[in-house]
Amino acid sequence: MAHKYTNISDLSVLIVGLGSIGSRHYSNLRALGLTKLGILRTSNTKPHTPLDLANIPVYDDYAKALANNYDAVLICNPTSMHLKYALTAARNRCNVFIEKPLSNNMNQVYDIEQLVDKFNLKVGLGYQMKFHPNLLDIKTWISEKRIGKLVNVTVNAGEYLPLWHPWENHETSYAARKELGGGVALTQIHDIDYLTWIFGDLELLYAYGGNSGILGTDVEDYVTATLKTDTNTTVHLHLDYLQNPPARTMKIVGQYGTIDWDYYQNIANLTISGKIEQISNVEASWERNTMFLDEIKDFLYAIINDNEPTSNIPNTLSGLKTTLAIMEYINSN
């Protein structure tokens, strides 16, 4: 059933958490013309970016905030709190957008799925990489079998944690705290998610990783895993909090050629028999924030048009299970 509104600017949205990602979503919602916004603060930390909150209700009580019947709730607090707040919103019949990942365990996933079905809610997940122009082209090349039978995929993604949010102590950030769902596997789950999106479900064969002792944290800051797809393509994955300068690359080897992607160079090459056949470029005017704008528009239009967001619980759950399997493998060995 279509929503009562026809324009996304008519929707009312409550943002839970005003850290880095919550602040970004707030600014993007304002840029998209939404004015019926509310903020639930879950800490006393000031936003690192000055925000115009004039005439915006700011709550410190979740129940009082939800009593205002928002059309959607954006969950932007630490990972370990995601499902607690999402379940409360769903019980109040609010559509929910949850920052990645859905959770740091599977304990209450069934509960949120039941509420979504019961109340016909829309749930979106914050996997903005699915809106990266290069990855969209790569997904098309793979679906068209441009390089034939796939042989091997290698992904390397690393970024130096202390430089993520220079305004905060990295040792106390959620990404570095086990009790908040931190650690590189869950925090950098984007790469596992887009691999699943492009190649299908992944089966874990082997994983190695842990805490290097370099960053002064108690979470895993490097992970290397070997996985395989349903068609027996081998996938080698490396994630870390340590690389400076940062890197995010993917190489796909097939029977006819290769696909090479560099996230920081915003380019992907399709090479057949040693010759570059097609190049995926990103427009010079393109900004990283465009992915975040596209994902939130996708979620809001799903509410308006009664369709599914690009990233929802069913199509991201496999990636979460794979990530948790990697963590369990490392912890048990």
Phi, psi and chi 1 to 4 in degrees:
 res  aa     phi    psi   chi1   chi2   chi3   chi4
   1 MET       -  131.0 -177.3  175.1   66.3      -
   2 ALA   -65.9  154.5      -      -      -      -
   3 HIS   -75.1  161.1 -161.7  -89.7      -      -
   4 LYS   -67.3  -21.4   59.1 -175.8  176.3 -179.4
   5 TYR  -100.3  156.5  -60.8  129.3      -      -
   6 THR  -111.9  -13.2   56.5      -      -      -
   7 ASN  -121.0  138.7  -62.5  -49.7      -      -
   8 ILE   -64.7  -25.6   59.9  172.6      -      -
   9 SER   -66.8  -15.1   58.4      -      -      -
  10 ASP   -82.5  -14.9  -65.6  -34.4      -      -
  11 LEU   -73.1  149.5  -64.9  169.8      -      -
  12 SER  -105.9  137.6   59.6      -      -      -
  13 VAL  -136.1  132.6  178.0      -      -      -
  14 LEU  -104.2  129.0  174.9   69.1      -      -
  15 ILE  -104.3  122.4  -58.3  172.0      -      -
  16 VAL   -97.8  108.0  175.5      -      -      -
  17 GLY    99.0  130.3      -      -      -      -
  18 LEU  -125.7   43.5 -154.5   58.1      -      -
  19 GLY   -79.5 -152.7      -      -      -      -
  20 SER   -59.7  -51.3  176.6      -      -      -
  21 ILE   -75.0  -35.6 -168.5   60.9      -      -
  22 GLY   -62.8  -40.8      -      -      -      -
  23 SER   -64.3  -39.7  -63.2      -      -      -
  24 ARG   -62.9  -46.5 -179.6 -173.6  -67.1  -85.5
  25 HIS   -64.0  -38.3  -74.2  -47.5      -      -
  26 TYR   -59.8  -49.2  173.4   78.6      -      -
  27 SER   -62.3  -38.9  -63.0      -      -      -
  28 ASN   -69.2  -38.9  -75.2  -17.1      -      -
  29 LEU   -62.8  -41.0  -70.4  169.0      -      -
  30 ARG   -62.9  -41.6  -67.6  -67.0  -63.9  -96.4
  31 ALA   -63.9  -29.0      -      -      -      -
  32 LEU   -85.0    1.8  -67.8  171.9      -      -
  33 GLY    94.4    5.8      -      -      -      -
  34 LEU   -78.8  132.4  -79.6   78.6      -      -
  35 THR  -119.7  -20.6   57.8      -      -      -
  36 LYS   -89.6   75.0  -66.9 -178.7  -76.0 -173.6
  37 LEU  -115.5  154.5  -57.8  175.3      -      -
  38 GLY  -139.9  155.8      -      -      -      -
  39 ILE  -125.7  130.2  -54.6  -70.1      -      -
  40 LEU  -107.3  114.6  176.1   72.2      -      -
  41 ARG   -83.9  128.8  -65.1  -53.2  -47.9  -87.1
  42 THR  -108.4    2.8   56.0      -      -      -
  43 SER  -153.0  169.5   75.4      -      -      -
  44 ASN   -94.1    4.7  -65.2  -39.0      -      -
  45 THR   -68.4  133.5  -54.7      -      -      -
  46 LYS   -74.4  141.5  -70.6 -175.0  178.3 -179.5
  47 PRO   -57.4  138.5  -22.3   33.2      -      -
  48 HIS   -71.4  -22.3   76.5  -79.5      -      -
  49 THR  -107.2  126.5  -58.4      -      -      -
  50 PRO   -59.0  130.4  -22.6   33.3      -      -
  51 LEU  -121.6  142.0  -61.5  173.1      -      -
  52 ASP   -84.5  102.0  178.9    7.8      -      -
  53 LEU  -105.6   17.5  -61.4  178.1      -      -
  54 ALA   -59.3  130.6      -      -      -      -
  55 ASN    66.7   14.3  -57.8  -44.9      -      -
  56 ILE  -103.4  119.5  -59.1  -63.2      -      -
  57 PRO   -66.3  132.2   20.3  -29.2      -      -
  58 VAL  -116.9  122.7  178.1      -      -      -
  59 TYR  -109.3  154.8  -51.3   92.9      -      -
  60 ASP  -121.1    7.9   57.3   12.7      -      -
  61 ASP  -128.9  115.4 -174.0  -64.5      -      -
  62 TYR   -63.5  -43.1 -162.9   24.7      -      -
  63 ALA   -61.7  -41.5      -      -      -      -
  64 LYS   -65.9  -37.5  -71.0 -179.3  179.3  177.7
  65 ALA   -64.4  -46.7      -      -      -      -
  66 LEU   -68.0  -21.7  -68.8  173.0      -      -
  67 ALA   -63.8  -13.8      -      -      -      -
  68 ASN   -87.5    6.4  -70.8  -83.1      -      -
  69 ASN    55.9   53.9  -61.7  -44.3      -      -
  70 TYR   -66.9  146.4  -74.4   93.5      -      -
  71 ASP   -69.2  -32.7  -65.1  -53.5      -      -
  72 ALA  -146.8  152.2      -      -      -      -
  73 VAL  -123.7  129.2  176.6      -      -      -
  74 LEU  -100.2  118.9  -90.2   58.3      -      -
  75 ILE   -93.1  107.6  -51.0  -63.4      -      -
  76 CYS  -126.1   26.4  -55.2      -      -      -
  77 ASN   -95.0 -178.6   51.5    8.3      -      -
  78 PRO   -58.9  153.2  -29.2   37.9      -      -
  79 THR   -51.4  -44.3  -61.3      -      -      -
  80 SER   -66.4  -13.9   62.7      -      -      -
  81 MET   -99.9   -7.3  -56.6  176.9 -174.3      -
  82 HIS   -53.9  -55.9  -76.1  179.6      -      -
  83 LEU   -69.9  -33.7  -85.3 -178.9      -      -
  84 LYS   -56.8  -49.1  174.4 -175.9  175.7 -178.3
  85 TYR   -74.5  -34.8  -78.9   79.8      -      -
  86 ALA   -66.2  -41.2      -      -      -      -
  87 LEU   -63.2  -41.7  -77.1  164.5      -      -
  88 THR   -63.3  -42.2  -58.0      -      -      -
  89 ALA   -63.2  -43.2      -      -      -      -
  90 ALA   -65.0  -38.0      -      -      -      -
  91 ARG   -64.3  -24.4  -69.1 -172.4 -173.8  106.4
  92 ASN   -92.1   13.1  -78.8  -94.2      -      -
  93 ARG    61.7   36.7  -54.8 -168.1 -177.4 -164.3
  94 CYS   -98.2  139.5  -63.8      -      -      -
  95 ASN   -67.5  151.4  -60.0  -70.7      -      -
  96 VAL  -134.2  133.3 -172.4      -      -      -
  97 PHE  -112.5  123.9  179.9   91.1      -      -
  98 ILE  -115.7  123.5  -52.9  169.3      -      -
  99 GLU   -60.2  150.0 -100.5  -50.3  -44.6      -
 100 LYS   -67.0  151.6   60.6   79.5 -167.5  166.7
 101 PRO   -81.9  174.2   32.9  -35.9      -      -
 102 LEU   -56.0  -43.0  176.8   63.9      -      -
 103 SER  -164.7  174.9 -178.7      -      -      -
 104 ASN  -100.8   11.0   59.4  -26.0      -      -
 105 ASN  -159.6  179.5   56.7   58.1      -      -
 106 MET  -104.5   10.0  -63.6  -67.5  -65.5      -
 107 ASN   -57.5  -42.3  -66.6  -12.6      -      -
 108 GLN  -117.6   17.4  -65.6 -180.0  -60.2      -
 109 VAL   -63.6  -42.7  172.1      -      -      -
 110 TYR   -59.6  -38.3  177.0   77.1      -      -
 111 ASP   -62.9  -43.9  -63.1  -25.5      -      -
 112 ILE   -69.2  -36.0 -170.3   75.0      -      -
 113 GLU   -62.8  -40.6  -70.2  177.2  -42.9      -
 114 GLN   -64.0  -42.0  -69.9  -63.9  103.4      -
 115 LEU   -68.2  -37.9  -72.6  169.2      -      -
 116 VAL   -60.4  -44.4  168.9      -      -      -
 117 ASP   -69.3  -41.5  -70.2  -18.9      -      -
 118 LYS   -62.5  -42.7 -179.7  178.0  179.5 -179.8
 119 PHE  -106.3    8.0  -62.7  129.3      -      -
 120 ASN    52.9   53.8 -171.7   29.8      -      -
 121 LEU   -94.1  158.4  -58.1  175.0      -      -
 122 LYS  -102.3  130.6  -55.6  -56.7  175.0 -170.9
 123 VAL  -125.2  121.0  175.9      -      -      -
 124 GLY  -110.5  151.4      -      -      -      -
 125 LEU  -116.3  146.3  -83.6  -66.0      -      -
 126 GLY   -82.8   64.6      -      -      -      -
 127 TYR  -108.0   77.3  -70.7  105.0      -      -
 128 GLN   -68.3  -17.5   76.9  -84.9   -0.1      -
 129 MET   -62.3  -21.7  -64.7  -65.0  -71.3      -
 130 LYS   -66.5   -9.9  -70.6 -169.5  178.4   83.5
 131 PHE  -106.9   10.2  -64.0   90.4      -      -
 132 HIS   -75.8  128.4 -166.8  -70.3      -      -
 133 PRO   -54.7  -40.4  -25.7   34.8      -      -
 134 ASN   -63.9  -44.4  -67.7  156.6      -      -
 135 LEU   -68.1  -33.5  -73.7 -178.8      -      -
 136 LEU   -62.5  -41.2  -71.6  166.0      -      -
 137 ASP   -67.9  -42.0  -75.1  -21.0      -      -
 138 ILE   -62.4  -42.2  -70.4  170.8      -      -
 139 LYS   -60.3  -38.9 -176.9  172.6  172.4   61.8
 140 THR   -65.5  -45.9  -62.0      -      -      -
 141 TRP   -59.1  -40.7  -65.3  -17.1      -      -
 142 ILE   -68.8  -43.0  -65.8  -60.7      -      -
 143 SER   -65.4  -29.6   66.2      -      -      -
 144 GLU   -86.3   -0.2  -67.5  175.2  -11.7      -
 145 LYS    56.2   42.5  -57.6 -175.3 -174.6  -56.7
 146 ARG   -65.1  -30.1  -63.7  -74.0  -64.4  -83.2
 147 ILE  -108.6   17.8   59.3  172.0      -      -
 148 GLY    72.0 -152.4      -      -      -      -
 149 LYS   -62.7  131.1  179.4  178.8  173.5   58.7
 150 LEU   -80.4  141.3  -58.0  179.7      -      -
 151 VAL  -111.5  -46.9  177.3      -      -      -
 152 ASN  -155.5  144.0  176.9  -90.4      -      -
 153 VAL  -129.9  132.2 -179.9      -      -      -
 154 THR  -126.7  126.0  -56.8      -      -      -
 155 VAL  -123.6  131.8  168.2      -      -      -
 156 ASN  -126.2  119.7  170.5   46.5      -      -
 157 ALA  -137.0  117.0      -      -      -      -
 158 GLY  -149.0  146.7      -      -      -      -
 159 GLU  -153.4  137.1 -171.7  173.1   -3.1      -
 160 TYR   -72.2  112.1 -169.7   49.9      -      -
 161 LEU   -54.6  -42.6 -178.2   61.3      -      -
 162 PRO   -60.6  -17.5  -28.8   38.0      -      -
 163 LEU   -96.9   -2.8  -62.6 -178.4      -      -
 164 TRP   -61.1  -58.3  -80.3   22.1      -      -
 165 HIS  -124.8   84.3  -62.3  161.0      -      -
 166 PRO   -59.1  -20.0  -22.2   33.3      -      -
 167 TRP   -79.3   -6.2   57.8   87.5      -      -
 168 GLU  -128.5  159.8   67.9  179.7   -3.7      -
 169 ASN   -74.9  116.3 -179.5   -7.5      -      -
 170 HIS   -61.9  -26.6   74.9  -85.9      -      -
 171 GLU   -69.5  -22.7  -66.4 -178.3   20.0      -
 172 THR  -108.1    4.2   58.7      -      -      -
 173 SER   -72.6  157.9   68.0      -      -      -
 174 TYR   -60.2  -32.8   87.6   90.6      -      -
 175 ALA   -65.1  -17.8      -      -      -      -
 176 ALA  -112.2   10.7      -      -      -      -
 177 ARG  -120.6  117.9  -66.2  171.3   61.4 -175.9
 178 LYS   -58.9  -40.8 -171.4  178.2  -62.3 -176.0
 179 GLU   -68.3  -16.9   75.4  -86.0   14.6      -
 180 LEU   -98.7    4.2  -64.3 -179.2      -      -
 181 GLY    88.7   22.0      -      -      -      -
 182 GLY   -78.3 -173.6      -      -      -      -
 183 GLY   110.7  150.2      -      -      -      -
 184 VAL   -67.7  -31.5   72.2      -      -      -
 185 ALA   -63.1  -49.4      -      -      -      -
 186 LEU   -76.4  -39.3  -77.1  169.3      -      -
 187 THR   -68.6  -34.8  -54.6      -      -      -
 188 GLN  -104.4   34.3  -66.7  -70.2   64.6      -
 189 ILE   -66.1  -12.3 -165.4  174.2      -      -
 190 HIS   -49.3  -43.8  -74.0  -63.0      -      -
 191 ASP   -68.6  -37.6  -60.6  -83.1      -      -
 192 ILE   -68.2  -36.7  -65.1  172.6      -      -
 193 ASP   -66.3  -47.6 -179.5   73.4      -      -
 194 TYR   -70.9  -29.1   71.4   66.8      -      -
 195 LEU   -62.8  -42.6  -76.6  168.6      -      -
 196 THR   -66.1  -39.6  -55.4      -      -      -
 197 TRP   -61.4  -40.7  176.3   57.5      -      -
 198 ILE   -84.2  -42.4  -65.5  172.2      -      -
 199 PHE  -109.6   -9.0  -57.5  105.3      -      -
 200 GLY    94.4 -174.1      -      -      -      -
 201 ASP   -58.1  145.2  -68.1  -12.0      -      -
 202 LEU  -115.6  137.3  -58.7  173.0      -      -
 203 GLU  -106.4  128.0  177.8 -174.4  -16.3      -
 204 LEU   -76.4  129.9  177.2   64.0      -      -
 205 LEU  -104.2  -40.5  -58.6  177.4      -      -
 206 TYR  -160.8  147.6  171.1   79.4      -      -
 207 ALA  -146.9  149.1      -      -      -      -
 208 TYR  -144.5  144.4  179.8   79.0      -      -
 209 GLY   169.7 -172.0      -      -      -      -
 210 GLY   156.6 -154.4      -      -      -      -
 211 ASN  -105.4  122.4 -173.6  -67.6      -      -
 212 SER   -75.1  -20.1   67.7      -      -      -
 213 GLY    82.6    0.9      -      -      -      -
 214 ILE   -80.8  -33.8  -65.4  171.1      -      -
 215 LEU  -100.3   -6.3  -59.0  176.6      -      -
 216 GLY    73.9   30.8      -      -      -      -
 217 THR  -115.9  174.0   70.7      -      -      -
 218 ASP  -113.8   18.2   68.6  -10.2      -      -
 219 VAL  -114.0  164.6  -64.5      -      -      -
 220 GLU   -67.2  130.8   85.6  -79.1   -9.1      -
 221 ASP  -115.0    4.6   54.5   21.2      -      -
 222 TYR  -151.2  143.0   69.1   97.1      -      -
 223 VAL  -144.6  132.9  166.8      -      -      -
 224 THR  -127.0  131.6  -62.8      -      -      -
 225 ALA  -138.6  147.1      -      -      -      -
 226 THR  -113.5  126.8  -59.7      -      -      -
 227 LEU  -131.8  173.3  -48.4  106.1      -      -
 228 LYS  -141.7  153.2   70.6  172.0 -176.7  175.6
 229 THR   -88.8  175.4   68.7      -      -      -
 230 ASP   -62.6  -22.0  -72.2  -17.3      -      -
 231 THR   -99.9   16.5   56.7      -      -      -
 232 ASN    68.2   24.9  -69.2  -41.8      -      -
 233 THR   -79.2  129.9  -59.5      -      -      -
 234 THR   -79.6  136.3  -56.6      -      -      -
 235 VAL  -123.0  121.2  177.8      -      -      -
 236 HIS  -105.2  125.1  -62.2  -69.3      -      -
 237 LEU  -126.4  131.9  170.9   70.3      -      -
 238 HIS  -130.1  129.8  175.9   79.2      -      -
 239 LEU  -128.5  142.2  -53.6  172.9      -      -
 240 ASP  -157.4  165.2   69.9   57.3      -      -
 241 TYR  -100.6   16.7  -79.5  160.8      -      -
 242 LEU  -116.1  -20.7  -56.1  168.0      -      -
 243 GLN   -75.9  131.6  -67.3 -175.9   62.6      -
 244 ASN  -146.1  109.7 -175.1   18.7      -      -
 245 PRO   -72.1  160.7   27.2  -35.5      -      -
 246 PRO   -68.5  158.4   26.8  -35.2      -      -
 247 ALA  -142.4  144.4      -      -      -      -
 248 ARG  -151.7  105.4  176.1  171.5  -90.6  143.2
 249 THR  -133.4  157.1   59.9      -      -      -
 250 MET  -142.4  135.2  174.9  165.5   58.3      -
 251 LYS  -124.8  127.4 -174.4  178.1 -172.5   70.5
 252 ILE  -116.8  123.6  -51.5  166.8      -      -
 253 VAL  -107.3  129.3  177.9      -      -      -
 254 GLY  -129.0  178.8      -      -      -      -
 255 GLN   -67.5  -25.8   69.2 -176.5  111.0      -
 256 TYR  -104.3  -16.6  -55.8  132.3      -      -
 257 GLY   175.1 -157.2      -      -      -      -
 258 THR  -136.9  161.3   61.3      -      -      -
 259 ILE  -126.2  126.8  -64.8  171.2      -      -
 260 ASP  -121.9  129.2  -66.1  -87.2      -      -
 261 TRP  -126.6  136.5  175.3   52.5      -      -
 262 ASP  -126.6  110.0 -169.4  -41.7      -      -
 263 TYR   -61.5  -43.3  168.8   79.4      -      -
 264 TYR   -76.0  -18.8  -72.6   98.1      -      -
 265 GLN   -94.9   -7.2  -64.0  -61.1  -43.0      -
 266 ASN    53.7   49.6  -76.2  -36.2      -      -
 267 ILE  -148.0  143.4 -169.2  168.9      -      -
 268 ALA  -134.0  134.5      -      -      -      -
 269 ASN  -113.8  133.5  -68.2  -31.4      -      -
 270 LEU  -103.1  113.8  169.6   64.7      -      -
 271 THR  -115.6  127.4  -57.4      -      -      -
 272 ILE  -119.5  122.9  -55.9  -63.4      -      -
 273 SER    50.5   42.0  -60.0      -      -      -
 274 GLY    84.5   -2.0      -      -      -      -
 275 LYS  -116.6  130.5  178.8 -178.2  177.7 -177.9
 276 ILE   -69.6  115.3  -64.0  177.8      -      -
 277 GLU   -92.8  -30.0  -65.6  -75.4  -21.0      -
 278 GLN  -154.8  143.0 -166.7  169.4  -15.6      -
 279 ILE  -121.8  130.6  -60.7  174.2      -      -
 280 SER   -98.0  110.2  171.0      -      -      -
 281 ASN  -107.4  157.3  -76.3  -52.5      -      -
 282 VAL  -107.1  134.3  173.2      -      -      -
 283 GLU   -55.4  145.3  -63.9  -68.3  -25.9      -
 284 ALA   -60.3  -29.1      -      -      -      -
 285 SER   -82.1   -8.9   58.8      -      -      -
 286 TRP   -67.9  139.1 -175.0   85.2      -      -
 287 GLU  -122.3  153.7  -62.3  178.3   -9.0      -
 288 ARG   -55.3  -36.7  177.0  172.0  174.4  -97.4
 289 ASN   -63.6  -18.7 -170.8   53.8      -      -
 290 THR   -58.9  -35.7  -56.8      -      -      -
 291 MET   -63.3  -40.4  -65.5 -172.7  -69.1      -
 292 PHE   -69.5  -38.5  -65.1   91.7      -      -
 293 LEU   -62.8  -44.4  -81.5  166.9      -      -
 294 ASP   -64.7  -40.1  -72.4  -14.9      -      -
 295 GLU   -69.3  -36.4   73.6  168.6   -4.7      -
 296 ILE   -75.8  -34.6 -153.6   64.7      -      -
 297 LYS   -63.3  -41.9  -77.2 -168.1  -67.7 -174.9
 298 ASP   -57.2  -43.7  176.6   77.9      -      -
 299 PHE   -67.1  -46.1  168.9   65.2      -      -
 300 LEU   -65.5  -39.6  -63.1  174.8      -      -
 301 TYR   -69.0  -28.4  -83.5  115.5      -      -
 302 ALA   -62.6  -37.6      -      -      -      -
 303 ILE   -65.8  -49.1  -63.0  172.1      -      -
 304 ILE   -61.7  -44.7  -66.6  -72.9      -      -
 305 ASN   -97.5    0.7  -61.7  -36.2      -      -
 306 ASP    56.5   49.4 -167.7   25.6      -      -
 307 ASN  -127.2  179.9   54.1   32.6      -      -
 308 GLU   -90.5  138.7  -77.7  -59.8  -50.0      -
 309 PRO   -61.6  155.3  -18.9   30.6      -      -
 310 THR   -55.3  -42.9  -64.8      -      -      -
 311 SER  -110.9  115.6  -67.2      -      -      -
 312 ASN  -129.3 -176.6   53.2   41.4      -      -
 313 ILE   -64.8  -50.0  -66.3  176.3      -      -
 314 PRO   -57.4  -40.9  -26.8   36.5      -      -
 315 ASN   -91.9    3.2   66.8   20.9      -      -
 316 THR  -116.2   -6.4   61.3      -      -      -
 317 LEU   -66.8  -35.7 -154.5   52.2      -      -
 318 SER   -61.1  -42.3  177.0      -      -      -
 319 GLY   -63.2  -39.0      -      -      -      -
 320 LEU   -65.0  -43.7  176.7   59.2      -      -
 321 LYS   -61.7  -39.8  -70.5  178.0  179.3  177.7
 322 THR   -62.9  -43.8  -62.6      -      -      -
 323 THR   -62.2  -45.8  -55.0      -      -      -
 324 LEU   -64.7  -34.5  -65.8  174.0      -      -
 325 ALA   -65.4  -39.4      -      -      -      -
 326 ILE   -62.4  -45.6  -69.9  171.4      -      -
 327 MET   -63.1  -41.6  -65.3  171.2   64.7      -
 328 GLU   -64.9  -41.0 -178.2  179.1   -1.0      -
 329 TYR   -60.6  -46.0 -167.8  104.5      -      -
 330 ILE   -65.0  -44.4  -69.4  171.0      -      -
 331 ASN   -67.6  -29.3  -69.0  -26.4      -      -
 332 SER   -85.6   -7.4   64.2      -      -      -
 333 ASN  -119.3      -  -72.0  -82.0      -      -
